[in-house]
Structures are given as structure tokens and as C-alpha cells.
Amino acid sequence: MMRDAAWVLVMACLACNSPAQAALNLCNRTSYILYAATSSMGSGSATHGWIRIAPGDCQLALPEKLTAQSYLVYARSSLAYSGPQRAWGGNFPSCVTEGDFTLHQSVPAPYCAGGQAYSVPFAVVDTHKRADWTMTFDDQPAYPTLEAAQLAGVKRLLKDNGYKIVAIDGKPSKSTEIALNDFRKAMHFSTQAGNVELFAALENQARKRGQAPQGYTVCNDDKNDMAAAVAQLEHGTMVSRGWWRVAGGACARLITAPLDQAAIWLLVERPGGAALVTGPDQFCVNTEKFEIKGRDQCHKRGLAQAGFARTPTAGVNGRIVHVDATGILPQGAMPK
């Protein structure tokens, strides 16, 4: 994971003149779609992720009254963008996983247990001991308003979708209007489609066009949640891991290290339901989160067995696999 100090965090009580809502809100005044994680620290820690925040938007991160000893935040840009992934953090390491997650630790530790969790540098949020707080992520240089950041965000994603955008800024332009109208037409948007649909489509299409980040990423191109598991060869032994919950329209990086083998095996199911991606190669699985070494005698070890699909990864250090209700999708260009 990249650790570029690409954003500055501006902490401000934006709701000081309104009734307290007892919550932590995150606002995005950058030109990137952000995925944020929060951690509440006390005798232990509770870390949650990932919260998707479109440019110019705000999302509720923690709905409860802020009473913990301290709060931490980490954010990173969507995988849709060209170039290295941007990230914002501090100097306080905390564990995360890919996909939607909640991690509890009874005692803060400098290491992450299990093969799915890894450490990223969070930043401490000074809430000034208030029960509610709103904080804003800023670009460098900063945009003057959330609305300007929203327009810059549209321009950045249009550019990553192949349109000729000269400047990534918050100023309206005729070329941006033409490109945006063309994209809306290509997506067959209804007249009621708003910014939520626009950013979702821009992000999804840019992910399909862009270069895969290192590791192995699964993108859910369906509206319903999915659960994913992978298997790979490690030090001469097959290891299967799962489950990652991948929300509709989101992505999860199941393997973060560069790929160095000819194939990764993938299993995708509806949570508690039917298989969407399966195959003839059998590996051990479990109903709960698992990491299993070896693929033999699954039932004798008290484990279930499932068929995984072989996905080629030879010669690349990263691959993105798009999945919907029909299974694995071929990588394609924007529909015309």
C-alpha cells in the first residue's frame, strides 16, 4: 500500500451552531473517491472500514456519542485512478483488512494476527472532547468548497475514462460539459440519475480501463453483496483464505503483495447463498473467516470443501477480477 501524504486533514466542527448529533462525520473535499477506516481506542480498539466518500460528499462514520479515549482515521483513494494509490495517514499503526470489516483487539498490538489483516498508519483525530465531530479531507492545494471538489472529482474520473480534460480543478468548462454529456449518454442514464449514479459509473468504468494495482482484487459489479475466498501456493503448500465481504459496486484487494505465480484460485458466493464463481479445483473452506493450509482431507479435519475457479496471473504483479451475478466478467471498454 502506498503511503503518499497526498491529503491534508482539516478538522473542524462544521455543526457547532446546530444541535449535537453525537457522531463522527467524514467529509471529502478532495478530487478522489476515498475509502476511509476509523478506529476507537480505549483499553482495546474497534476498527471499522471501509466507508466510501465521493468528492464533495460527507458520510457518517460513527453514529454513537464520541466517548472513547481517542479516535483514529485512515483513508485511501479508489483503485479506479491511474498512477499509484493515494493514501492519507499518520504515525499510529492499526490493523485493517480488505472488504467491509470490523476488527476488535483487546490490547493494542504492533502486529496483525492472521493472513488477511495488515497494518496501515492511522492519524489521531482531536475531537476536543466533543460528543460529535466533523472532519474534512483536503487536497493539496485545497479546494475552496465541497462543490468545487465535487466538480474536480468528476473531471479526474472523466480523464481516467479517456476524455480530454485539461485541468483538474473546480471550475466549470465547456469541454467538461461535453465530456460529461457523452458519458451520461454512453451509460444510458435516466433523466433522474444524479451524482450518486454518476460517481458510481465513473468509478466502475475507470476501474475497468485502468492498470491493476499489485496483488489480487475482486470488484463486485452487481448491486448485491458477495463473499469471496482465494487459494494460492505458499512455500510449496496450498493455502485457502476467506471470507471477504464485497459490497455491491465496491472492490476488495484479497492479496496485497505482488503476484509471483501462474494462477490464483477464486470462489465467490452470495453470503449464505449460491456460488457465483466456482470451478473444478477443490479446496478446504469454512463457514466463518478462515485460513487453511493444505487442500487434502478437508472433511476429516472438520472442514467443508468447495470448488474454486483458476484465474491466470502469470507475468503480472496485479490483477483485477470483475464479478457480477453471471460470474467473472471479461475486461471490457465503456459501453457505447
C-alpha positions in Angstrom: 0.0 0.0 0.0 1.2 3.4 -0.9 1.7 5.9 1.9 1.8 9.2 -0.1 1.0 12.2 2.1 -1.4 13.3 -0.6 -4.0 14.9 1.5 -4.2 17.2 4.5 -6.8 16.5 7.1 -8.7 19.6 8.1 -10.6 19.0 11.4 -13.4 21.4 12.0 -16.6 21.4 13.9 -18.9 22.2 11.0 -22.0 21.7 13.1 -21.2 23.9 16.1 -24.2 26.1 15.5 -26.6 23.2 15.2 -27.9 20.7 17.8 -25.3 18.0 18.7 -25.8 14.8 16.8 -23.3 12.7 18.8 -21.4 11.2 15.9 -18.2 11.3 13.8 -18.7 12.5 10.3 -16.2 12.5 7.5 -16.3 14.9 4.6 -14.3 14.7 1.3 -13.0 17.9 -0.1 -10.6 16.2 -2.5 -10.9 15.2 -6.1 -10.7 11.5 -5.3 -13.2 8.9 -4.2 -12.0 8.0 -0.8 -12.3 4.8 1.3 -11.9 5.5 5.0 -11.5 3.4 8.1 -11.9 4.5 11.7 -10.6 3.1 15.0 -11.9 3.8 18.5 -9.2 3.4 21.1 -9.6 2.6 24.8 -8.5 -0.5 26.8 -8.7 -2.1 23.4 -9.7 -1.0 19.9 -12.5 -1.4 17.5 -11.6 -0.6 13.8 -14.2 -0.4 11.0 -13.9 0.1 7.3 -14.3 0.9 4.5 -16.5 4.0 4.2 -16.8 5.2 0.6 -16.9 9.0 0.3 -17.4 10.6 -3.1 -15.8 14.0 -3.8 -17.9 16.8 -2.2 -19.8 14.3 0.0 -20.0 13.6 3.7 -20.6 10.2 5.3 -21.5 9.2 8.9 -18.5 7.1 10.2 -19.6 6.5 13.8 -23.2 7.1 14.8 -22.7 6.9 18.5 -21.7 9.5 21.1 -17.9 10.0 21.0 -16.7 8.8 24.4 -13.6 6.7 23.5 -10.2 7.8 24.8 -9.1 8.6 21.2 -10.2 8.2 17.6 -8.1 7.3 14.6 -8.7 7.7 10.8 -7.0 6.4 7.7 -8.1 7.0 4.1 -7.0 5.9 0.6 -8.1 6.6 -2.9 -10.2 4.3 -5.0 -8.4 1.7 -7.2 -10.1 3.4 -10.2 -7.4 6.1 -10.6 -4.4 5.9 -12.8 -1.0 6.1 -11.1 -0.1 5.0 -7.6 -2.8 4.7 -4.9 -3.0 7.9 -2.8 -3.3 7.5 0.9 -3.7 9.7 4.0 -2.5 8.6 7.4 -0.4 9.5 10.4 2.1 7.5 12.5 -0.2 5.3 14.6 -0.3 1.7 13.1 -3.5 -0.2 13.2 -4.8 -3.3 11.6 -7.3 -3.4 8.7 -8.5 -6.0 6.1 -9.9 -5.7 2.6 -13.6 -5.5 2.1 -16.1 -4.4 4.7 -14.7 -5.3 8.1 -14.8 -4.8 11.9 -11.7 -5.8 13.9 -11.6 -5.9 17.7 -8.4 -6.1 19.7 -8.4 -6.4 23.5 -5.0 -4.9 23.7 -3.3 -2.7 21.1 -0.5 -4.7 19.4 2.2 -3.7 16.9 1.3 -6.8 14.7 -1.8 -8.1 12.9 -2.9 -11.7 13.5 -3.9 -13.8 10.6 -3.1 -13.7 6.9 -5.9 -11.2 6.0 -5.1 -8.4 8.3 -2.3 -5.9 7.8 -1.2 -2.6 9.3 -1.6 0.9 7.9 -0.6 4.2 9.6 -3.7 5.9 11.1 -3.9 9.5 12.2 -5.2 10.6 15.6 -8.3 12.8 15.5 -8.6 15.6 18.0 -12.3 15.8 18.8 -11.7 18.4 21.5 -13.7 16.0 23.8 -16.9 16.8 22.0 -19.6 14.2 21.6 -19.9 15.0 17.9 -17.3 16.0 15.4 -16.9 16.5 11.6 -13.6 16.3 9.9 -12.7 17.1 6.3 -10.1 15.5 4.0 -8.4 18.2 1.8 -6.4 18.0 -1.4 -3.1 20.0 -1.8 -3.7 22.7 -2.8 -7.1 22.8 -1.1 -10.4 23.4 -3.0 -12.4 26.3 -1.6 -15.7 24.4 -1.2 -17.1 20.9 -1.3 -18.9 21.8 -4.5 -15.6 22.7 -6.2 -14.1 19.4 -5.0 -17.1 17.6 -6.5 -16.5 19.1 -9.9 -12.8 18.4 -9.8 -13.6 14.8 -8.9 -15.8 14.5 -11.9 -13.1 15.9 -14.1 -10.5 13.5 -12.7 -12.6 10.4 -13.3 -13.6 11.6 -16.8 -9.9 11.9 -17.6 -9.3 8.4 -16.3 -12.1 7.3 -18.6 -10.2 8.6 -21.6 -11.7 12.0 -22.0 -9.5 15.0 -22.8 -9.6 17.1 -19.6 -7.0 19.8 -19.4 -7.1 20.8 -15.8 -8.3 19.0 -12.7 -9.9 22.0 -10.9 -13.3 23.1 -9.5 -14.1 25.5 -12.4 -16.9 24.7 -14.9 -15.8 24.4 -18.6 -17.4 23.7 -21.9 -15.2 20.7 -22.6 -16.1 19.1 -19.3 -19.8 19.6 -20.0 -19.4 17.9 -23.4 -17.5 15.0 -21.9 -20.0 14.6 -19.1 -22.9 14.6 -21.5 -21.2 12.0 -23.7 -20.5 9.8 -20.7 -24.1 10.0 -19.5 -25.3 9.1 -23.0 -22.9 6.1 -23.1 -24.2 4.9 -19.7 -27.8 5.3 -20.8 -28.6 7.4 -17.7 -32.2 8.3 -17.0 -33.1 11.9 -16.6 -33.4 11.2 -12.8 -29.9 10.0 -12.4 -27.9 12.2 -10.0 -24.4 12.4 -8.6 -24.6 9.1 -6.8 -25.2 7.2 -10.0 -22.6 9.4 -11.9 -19.7 8.8 -9.5 -20.5 5.0 -9.2 -20.5 4.7 -13.0 -17.4 6.8 -13.5 -15.5 4.8 -10.8 -16.6 1.5 -12.2 -15.7 2.3 -15.8 -12.3 3.8 -14.8 -11.5 0.6 -12.8 -12.1 -1.5 -16.0 -9.8 0.7 -18.1 -7.0 1.2 -15.6 -3.9 -0.8 -14.8 -4.4 -3.3 -12.0 -2.7 -2.5 -8.7 -0.3 -5.0 -7.3 -2.0 -8.0 -5.7 -5.3 -9.6 -6.4 -8.5 -7.5 -6.4 -12.1 -8.6 -6.8 -14.7 -6.0 -7.9 -18.4 -6.5 -7.3 -20.2 -5.2 -10.4 -23.6 -6.3 -9.0 -25.9 -4.4 -6.7 -26.0 -7.2 -4.1 -23.2 -8.2 -1.6 -20.8 -11.0 -2.3 -18.4 -13.1 -0.2 -15.1 -14.1 -1.8 -12.3 -16.6 -1.0 -9.0 -17.3 -2.6 -6.4 -20.0 -2.7 -2.8 -19.8 -3.7 0.5 -21.7 -3.4 2.7 -20.5 -0.5 6.1 -22.1 0.2 5.0 -25.3 -1.5 1.6 -25.6 0.3 -1.8 -24.6 -1.0 -3.5 -22.1 1.4 -7.1 -21.0 1.1 -8.5 -17.9 2.8 -11.9 -16.3 3.2 -14.3 -14.7 3.6 -14.1 -11.1 2.3 -17.4 -9.3 2.1 -17.5 -7.2 -1.1 -20.4 -4.8 -1.1 -22.3 -4.0 -4.3 -20.3 -1.7 -6.6 -17.2 -2.0 -4.4 -13.8 -3.7 -4.6 -11.7 -5.7 -2.2 -8.0 -6.4 -2.5 -7.8 -10.1 -1.4 -4.0 -10.3 -1.8 -1.9 -7.1 -1.2 1.5 -8.4 -2.1 2.7 -8.5 -5.8 1.7 -11.7 -7.5 4.5 -14.1 -8.3 2.8 -17.3 -9.5 0.9 -18.6 -12.5 -2.6 -18.6 -11.0 -4.8 -17.7 -8.2 -8.0 -19.7 -7.4 -11.2 -17.8 -6.7 -14.5 -18.7 -5.1 -17.4 -16.1 -4.9 -20.8 -16.7 -3.3 -23.8 -14.8 -2.2 -23.5 -14.5 1.6 -25.1 -17.8 2.8 -26.3 -18.5 -0.7 -25.5 -19.7 -4.2 -22.0 -19.8 -5.7 -21.3 -17.1 -8.4 -17.7 -18.1 -9.3 -16.7 -21.7 -8.8 -14.6 -24.4 -10.6 -13.3 -28.0 -10.6 -10.3 -27.4 -8.3 -11.3 -28.4 -4.7 -10.0 -26.5 -1.6 -10.9 -26.5 2.1 -13.3 -23.8 3.3 -15.2 -22.9 6.5 -18.4 -21.0 7.2 -16.6 -18.4 9.2 -13.5 -16.4 8.4 -10.7 -18.9 7.7 -7.1 -19.5 6.7 -6.5 -23.2 5.9 -3.2 -24.8 4.9 -3.4 -27.8 2.7 -6.3 -29.0 0.5 -6.5 -32.6 1.4 -8.8 -34.5 3.9 -11.0 -31.4 4.4 -13.9 -33.4 5.9 -11.7 -35.3 8.3 -10.4 -32.0 9.6 -13.9 -30.8 10.3 -13.9 -28.5 7.2 -16.1 -28.1 4.2 -14.9 -28.4 0.6 -15.7 -26.2 -2.4 -14.7 -25.8 -6.0 -12.6 -22.8 -6.9 -12.0 -21.3 -10.4 -8.5 -21.0 -11.7 -7.6 -17.4 -12.7 -4.3 -16.9 -14.6 -1.9 -14.4 -13.2 1.4 -15.4 -14.9 3.6 -12.4 -15.9 1.6 -9.8 -13.9 2.1 -8.5 -10.4 -1.5 -7.4 -10.1 -4.9 -8.5 -11.4 -8.5 -7.1 -11.0 -11.3 -9.6 -11.4 -14.8 -8.2 -12.1 -17.7 -10.3 -10.9 -21.5 -10.0 -11.2 -24.5 -12.4 -10.9 -23.3 -14.2 -14.1 -19.8 -14.9 -12.8 -16.4 -13.5 -13.9 -16.7 -10.7 -16.5 -14.4 -10.2 -19.4 -12.4 -6.9 -19.2 -14.2 -4.5 -21.5 -14.3 -0.9 -22.5 -17.0 1.5 -21.7 -20.3 0.5 -23.4 -21.3 2.5 -26.5 
